Amino acid sequence: MTDDTRRIAHLDMDAFYASVELLRYPDLRGLPVVIGGGRDAQPVLQEDGTHRYARLRDYVGRGVITTATYEARALGVGSAMGMMKAAKLAPDAILLPVNFDAYRHFSRLFKAAVASIAPDFEDRGIDEIYIDLTRVEGETLELAQRIKQAVRDATGLSCSIGITPNKLLSKICSDLEKPNGLTILGYDDIPARIWPLGVRKINGIGPKATEKLAALGIETIGQLAAADAGLLQDHFGAHYSGWLAMTARGIDHREISTSSESKSISRETTFERDLHARQDRGALSGILTSLCDRLADDLKRKGYVSRTISIKLRFDDFQIVSRNVTLPHPVAEPTAILHAARECLKRVPLERRLRLLGVRASTLEPPPPEGATHARRGVQGDLFA
């Protein structure tokens, strides 16, 4: 089967955590809402039946935002941003605590709805999947509309879908018309629809690479596609420059992985700006804690425990470093994952600024029959504590 005959969809739930919370608190619709607070951000039910909500301006601590409504994003607030920084941008935004049990419930609902129409999908986390529609009967537009309606019927939530011949393009397209978007394109549409976009739209090109490309006069994907191969290699190295050239042309041969047996599960984030381990210690500590929390939820949702925890770092010069630790007993709790990740960090010289941080769980196995421990939230601590 050639790439141009494939129909690969990327489905991304719209502001998923925030949207789930709006089902519980519909009076917050249309308001800037931030998810990521602790128990002290729990809404208080008042005598008149209304809720009293915490405000972002009242937050004190080193936590990071998990997600935000589109109204909050319009004020410059985004995922993985430090709470204190966000409070300066949107002091009156409503602050709600995370509720992973609810998010997992709705995640199962939307994936079951998709599976009833297109059973071959790749689980990419709690709020997004890739779907192989190649062998599913029906016109592409009709299939996409059926899937979107099935998700809404099952959850009351909206999703955005991009459908193209490969995962790379579909990931870009699912973000083009959010929220509740639907974008379908083929290779012939790349010059008109993809090349005018900024290079940052490509998953894998972060803020630092965007800056370096801009310094070379390359700001759009089309300019990247037309860039001299030697120029790219001089500034980014052979491997990354080759990847840049391929992705700018919409080339991606990756298959949909529908295997239920995961070899590893990971969470990572590229920072809005390069961070230093000492000068930005508080922000990095919050991000690491958030990643470990989310990784623990992924493990619980997929029914695994892990014997090997790894960290991944990408420095400002694009060098990638990873370290891992094999544990005597398998873990799935966020506190245990966080402890192991910190042990890995202690083995890395952190002299350069960082542009990416990731945590991975591997050597996966089912939990012990006794069911032993229940995951509990890690307490925010120091980066190396």
C-alpha positions as CSV (number, residue, x, y, z in Angstrom):
1,M,0.0,0.0,0.0
2,T,1.5,3.4,-1.0
3,D,1.4,6.4,1.3
4,D,-0.9,8.3,-1.0
5,T,-3.7,5.7,-0.6
6,R,-3.6,5.8,3.2
7,R,-6.3,7.6,5.3
8,I,-4.7,8.4,8.6
9,A,-6.7,10.5,11.1
10,H,-5.4,12.4,14.2
11,L,-8.1,13.0,16.7
12,D,-7.4,15.5,19.5
13,M,-10.0,16.3,22.2
14,D,-10.5,20.0,22.5
15,A,-9.0,21.4,25.7
16,F,-9.8,18.0,27.2
17,Y,-9.3,18.4,31.0
18,A,-10.9,21.9,30.9
19,S,-13.8,20.7,28.8
20,V,-14.5,17.8,31.3
21,E,-14.5,20.4,34.1
22,L,-17.0,22.6,32.2
23,L,-19.4,19.6,32.1
24,R,-19.3,19.7,36.0
25,Y,-19.3,23.5,36.2
26,P,-21.3,24.8,33.2
27,D,-21.5,28.3,34.7
28,L,-17.8,28.6,33.8
29,R,-18.4,28.3,30.1
30,G,-16.9,31.3,28.2
31,L,-14.6,32.2,31.1
32,P,-10.8,31.8,31.3
33,V,-10.3,28.7,33.4
34,V,-7.0,27.1,34.4
35,I,-6.6,23.5,35.5
36,G,-3.7,22.5,37.8
37,G,-4.4,23.6,41.3
38,G,-4.4,21.5,44.4
39,R,-7.1,20.7,46.9
40,D,-7.2,24.3,48.0
41,A,-8.6,25.1,44.5
42,Q,-11.6,22.8,45.0
43,P,-14.8,24.8,44.3
44,V,-16.9,25.5,47.4
45,L,-20.7,24.9,47.2
46,Q,-22.5,27.8,48.7
47,E,-25.9,28.0,50.4
48,D,-27.6,29.5,47.3
49,G,-26.5,26.5,45.2
50,T,-23.7,28.4,43.4
51,H,-20.0,27.7,43.6
52,R,-17.2,29.9,44.9
53,Y,-14.1,29.5,42.8
54,A,-10.4,30.1,43.5
55,R,-8.7,32.7,41.3
56,L,-5.3,32.4,39.7
57,R,-4.2,35.6,41.4
58,D,-4.4,34.0,44.8
59,Y,-2.1,31.0,43.9
60,V,1.2,30.8,45.7
61,G,3.6,28.0,44.8
62,R,5.8,26.5,42.1
63,G,3.1,24.4,40.3
64,V,2.5,24.4,36.6
65,I,-0.6,24.5,34.5
66,T,-2.0,21.2,33.2
67,T,-4.3,22.8,30.6
68,A,-6.6,25.8,30.2
69,T,-9.7,26.8,28.3
70,Y,-9.4,28.6,25.0
71,E,-10.5,31.9,26.7
72,A,-7.5,31.6,29.1
73,R,-5.2,30.7,26.2
74,A,-6.2,33.9,24.5
75,L,-4.6,35.7,27.4
76,G,-1.3,34.0,26.9
77,V,-1.8,31.2,29.4
78,G,-0.7,27.7,28.3
79,S,0.1,24.1,29.3
80,A,3.3,23.6,31.3
81,M,3.5,27.3,32.2
82,G,4.4,28.2,35.8
83,M,1.3,29.2,37.8
84,M,2.9,32.3,39.1
85,K,3.8,33.5,35.6
86,A,0.2,32.7,34.4
87,A,-1.2,34.7,37.4
88,K,0.5,37.8,36.0
89,L,-1.1,37.2,32.6
90,A,-4.6,36.3,33.7
91,P,-5.0,37.1,37.4
92,D,-8.8,36.8,37.3
93,A,-8.8,33.3,35.7
94,I,-10.7,30.6,37.6
95,L,-8.3,27.9,39.1
96,L,-9.6,24.3,39.4
97,P,-7.8,21.2,40.7
98,V,-6.9,18.3,38.4
99,N,-9.3,15.3,38.5
100,F,-7.6,12.5,36.7
101,D,-10.3,9.9,37.6
102,A,-12.8,12.0,35.6
103,Y,-10.4,12.5,32.7
104,R,-9.7,8.8,32.5
105,H,-13.4,8.0,32.5
106,F,-14.1,10.4,29.6
107,S,-11.0,9.1,27.8
108,R,-12.3,5.6,27.9
109,L,-15.7,6.8,26.6
110,F,-14.4,8.7,23.6
111,K,-12.0,5.9,22.6
112,A,-14.8,3.3,22.8
113,A,-17.0,5.5,20.6
114,V,-14.2,5.7,18.0
115,A,-13.6,2.0,18.2
116,S,-17.2,1.3,17.3
117,I,-16.6,2.9,13.9
118,A,-12.8,2.4,13.3
119,P,-11.2,-0.2,15.5
120,D,-7.6,0.3,14.3
121,F,-6.3,3.2,16.3
122,E,-3.0,4.1,18.1
123,D,-3.4,5.4,21.6
124,R,-1.3,8.5,22.1
125,G,-2.4,9.4,25.6
126,I,-5.5,10.4,27.5
127,D,-6.8,12.9,25.0
128,E,-5.5,12.0,21.5
129,I,-5.3,9.0,19.1
130,Y,-4.3,8.2,15.6
131,I,-6.9,6.3,13.6
132,D,-6.3,4.2,10.4
133,L,-9.3,4.7,8.2
134,T,-7.7,3.2,5.1
135,R,-9.8,0.0,5.2
136,V,-12.9,1.5,6.8
137,E,-15.8,1.7,4.4
138,G,-17.3,5.1,3.7
139,E,-16.3,8.5,2.3
140,T,-13.7,10.3,4.3
141,L,-15.8,13.3,5.2
142,E,-18.8,11.1,6.2
143,L,-16.5,8.9,8.4
144,A,-15.0,11.9,10.1
145,Q,-18.4,13.4,10.8
146,R,-19.7,10.1,12.2
147,I,-16.7,9.8,14.5
148,K,-17.1,13.4,15.7
149,Q,-20.8,12.8,16.4
150,A,-20.1,9.5,18.2
151,V,-17.6,11.2,20.4
152,R,-20.0,14.0,21.3
153,D,-22.9,11.5,21.9
154,A,-20.7,9.5,24.2
155,T,-19.0,12.3,26.2
156,G,-20.8,15.6,25.5
157,L,-17.4,16.9,24.3
158,S,-16.0,18.1,21.0
159,C,-12.9,17.0,19.2
160,S,-10.9,18.1,16.3
161,I,-9.8,15.8,13.5
162,G,-7.2,16.0,10.7
163,I,-7.2,13.3,8.0
164,T,-4.3,13.0,5.6
165,P,-2.0,10.3,4.1
166,N,0.3,10.2,7.2
167,K,0.6,10.9,10.9
168,L,2.8,14.0,10.5
169,L,0.3,15.9,8.3
170,S,-2.7,14.7,10.3
171,K,-1.2,16.0,13.6
172,I,-0.8,19.4,12.0
173,C,-4.3,19.4,10.5
174,S,-6.1,18.5,13.7
175,D,-4.9,21.8,15.1
176,L,-5.8,24.1,12.2
177,E,-9.5,24.7,12.9
178,K,-9.8,24.1,16.7
179,P,-12.1,23.8,18.5
180,N,-14.4,21.3,16.9
181,G,-12.3,21.3,13.7
182,L,-12.2,19.0,10.7
183,T,-9.5,19.3,8.1
184,I,-8.9,16.8,5.2
185,L,-6.1,17.1,2.7
186,G,-3.9,15.2,0.3
187,Y,-0.3,15.7,-0.9
188,D,-1.5,18.0,-3.6
189,D,-2.8,20.4,-0.9
190,I,0.5,20.8,0.9
191,P,1.7,23.9,-1.0
192,A,-1.5,25.8,-0.4
193,R,-2.4,24.6,3.1
194,I,0.8,23.5,4.8
195,W,3.7,25.5,3.4
196,P,2.3,29.0,4.5
197,L,2.2,27.8,8.1
198,G,5.0,28.7,10.6
199,V,7.6,26.0,11.1
200,R,6.5,25.7,14.7
201,K,3.4,23.8,13.5
202,I,5.6,20.7,12.8
203,N,5.6,18.5,15.9
204,G,9.2,18.2,16.8
205,I,10.3,21.7,16.0
206,G,10.5,23.6,19.2
207,P,11.1,27.2,20.2
208,K,14.9,27.0,19.9
209,A,14.9,25.4,16.5
210,T,12.3,28.0,15.4
211,E,14.7,30.8,16.5
212,K,17.6,29.3,14.7
213,L,15.6,28.8,11.5
214,A,14.3,32.4,11.7
215,A,17.9,33.6,11.9
216,L,18.5,31.9,8.6
217,G,15.5,33.6,7.1
218,I,13.3,30.5,7.4
219,E,10.0,31.1,9.1
220,T,7.4,29.1,7.1
221,I,7.2,25.4,6.3
222,G,7.4,26.3,2.6
223,Q,10.7,28.2,3.1
224,L,12.0,25.2,5.0
225,A,11.0,22.9,2.2
226,A,13.0,25.1,-0.3
227,A,16.0,25.6,2.0
228,D,19.4,24.5,0.9
229,A,20.3,21.0,2.3
230,G,23.9,22.1,3.0
231,L,22.8,25.2,4.9
232,L,20.5,23.1,7.1
233,Q,23.2,20.5,7.8
234,D,25.7,23.2,8.7
235,H,23.4,24.5,11.4
236,F,21.5,21.4,12.6
237,G,23.7,18.4,11.8
238,A,23.1,15.6,9.3
239,H,20.3,13.7,11.1
240,Y,18.1,16.6,12.3
241,S,18.5,18.5,9.0
242,G,17.5,15.5,7.0
243,W,14.4,15.1,9.2
244,L,13.6,18.8,8.8
245,A,13.8,18.5,5.0
246,M,11.5,15.4,4.9
247,T,8.9,16.8,7.3
248,A,8.7,20.1,5.4
249,R,7.7,18.2,2.3
250,G,5.1,16.2,4.2
251,I,6.9,12.9,4.1
252,D,6.3,10.5,7.0
253,H,6.3,6.7,6.6
254,R,5.4,5.8,10.1
255,E,2.7,3.1,10.5
256,I,-0.2,3.2,13.0
257,S,0.8,1.1,16.0
258,T,-2.3,-0.7,17.2
259,S,-0.5,-3.2,19.4
260,S,-2.0,-3.4,22.9
261,E,1.4,-4.4,24.3
262,S,3.3,-1.2,25.0
263,K,7.1,-1.4,25.2
264,S,7.4,1.9,26.9
265,I,5.3,4.9,27.9
266,S,6.6,8.4,28.0
267,R,5.7,12.0,28.6
268,E,7.8,15.0,27.5
269,T,7.5,18.7,27.0
270,T,9.4,21.3,25.0
271,F,9.7,24.6,26.9
272,E,8.5,28.0,25.7
273,R,12.1,29.2,26.4
274,D,15.3,27.4,27.3
275,L,15.5,26.8,31.1
276,H,18.6,26.6,33.3
277,A,18.7,23.9,36.0
278,R,19.8,26.4,38.6
279,Q,18.2,29.7,37.6
280,D,14.9,28.1,36.7
281,R,15.0,25.3,39.3
282,G,11.5,26.0,40.6
283,A,9.9,26.0,37.2
284,L,11.7,22.8,36.2
285,S,10.7,21.1,39.4
286,G,7.1,21.8,38.7
287,I,7.3,20.5,35.2
288,L,9.1,17.3,36.3
289,T,6.4,16.7,38.9
290,S,3.6,17.3,36.4
291,L,5.3,14.9,33.9
292,C,5.6,12.2,36.5
293,D,2.0,12.6,37.5
294,R,0.8,12.3,34.0
295,L,3.0,9.3,33.3
296,A,1.6,7.6,36.4
297,D,-1.9,8.1,35.1
298,D,-0.9,6.7,31.7
299,L,0.5,3.6,33.4
300,K,-2.7,3.2,35.5
301,R,-4.9,3.6,32.5
302,K,-3.1,1.0,30.5
303,G,-2.7,-1.4,33.4
304,Y,1.1,-1.5,33.8
305,V,3.8,-1.1,36.3
306,S,7.4,-0.2,35.4
307,R,10.8,-1.5,36.5
308,T,12.8,1.1,34.5
309,I,12.4,4.9,34.7
310,S,14.3,7.1,32.3
311,I,14.8,10.8,31.8
312,K,15.4,12.6,28.5
313,L,17.0,16.0,28.1
314,R,17.6,18.1,25.0
315,F,20.0,21.0,25.6
316,D,20.0,24.3,23.8
317,D,22.6,23.0,21.3
318,F,20.2,20.1,20.4
319,Q,22.3,17.5,22.1
320,I,20.1,14.8,23.6
321,V,21.0,13.0,26.8
322,S,19.2,10.2,28.6
323,R,19.7,8.3,31.8
324,N,17.8,5.4,33.3
325,V,17.5,3.5,36.5
326,T,16.3,-0.1,37.0
327,L,14.3,-0.5,40.2
328,P,14.2,-3.5,42.5
329,H,10.4,-3.4,42.5
330,P,8.1,-2.2,39.7
331,V,6.4,1.2,40.3
332,A,3.4,3.1,39.0
333,E,2.9,5.7,41.7
334,P,3.8,9.3,40.8
335,T,6.0,9.8,43.9
336,A,8.1,6.7,43.1
337,I,8.5,7.7,39.5
338,L,9.5,11.2,40.6
339,H,12.1,9.8,43.0
340,A,13.6,7.6,40.2
341,A,13.6,10.5,37.7
342,R,15.5,12.7,40.2
343,E,18.1,10.0,40.7
344,C,18.6,10.0,36.9
345,L,19.0,13.7,36.8
346,K,21.7,13.6,39.4
347,R,23.9,11.7,36.9
348,V,23.7,14.5,34.2
349,P,25.9,17.6,34.2
350,L,23.4,20.4,33.9
351,E,25.6,23.2,32.8
352,R,23.8,24.1,29.5
353,R,20.2,25.4,29.2
354,L,17.5,22.9,28.6
355,R,14.8,23.0,25.8
356,L,13.1,19.7,26.5
357,L,12.5,17.4,29.5
358,G,10.9,13.9,29.3
359,V,10.2,11.0,31.6
360,R,9.8,7.4,30.3
361,A,8.6,4.1,31.9
362,S,9.8,0.9,30.3
363,T,10.3,-2.8,31.2
364,L,6.5,-2.8,31.6
365,E,4.5,-5.6,33.2
366,P,1.0,-6.1,34.7
367,P,0.6,-5.1,38.3
368,P,0.9,-7.8,41.0
369,P,-2.3,-9.8,41.5
370,E,-2.8,-8.4,45.0
371,G,-3.3,-5.0,43.4
372,A,-1.1,-3.6,46.1
373,T,-0.8,0.1,45.9
374,H,-3.0,2.9,44.6
375,A,-1.4,5.9,42.8
376,R,-1.4,9.1,44.8
377,R,-0.4,12.5,43.7
378,G,3.2,13.5,44.3
379,V,3.9,16.5,46.4
380,Q,5.7,19.3,44.6
381,G,9.4,19.2,45.6
382,D,12.8,20.3,44.5
383,L,14.3,19.2,41.2
384,F,16.9,17.0,42.8
385,A,15.4,16.4,46.2
